[in-house]
Amino acid sequence: MKRAKAGQAEPERPDRRTNRELREVLDDLVNHVRHVARHVDEMTPEEVTYAQERLEWLADEVWRAAASRD
């Protein structure tokens, strides 16, 4: 691959990530984990339980999206 010369913009490359559903579910998973990590000390036991259930559901969704061939 050629590099752009100094002062020139790099040519745009097409997005190689084709599984949009997987990308979106991974974003949701990462955002959820970040939120829980920041707020776990302030969460009630019920909120922690819900957060764990949501984490498990999101992990299942990631697996489903990654395993699908569509």
Order of alpha helices (4+ residues) and beta strands (2+ residues): alpha-alpha
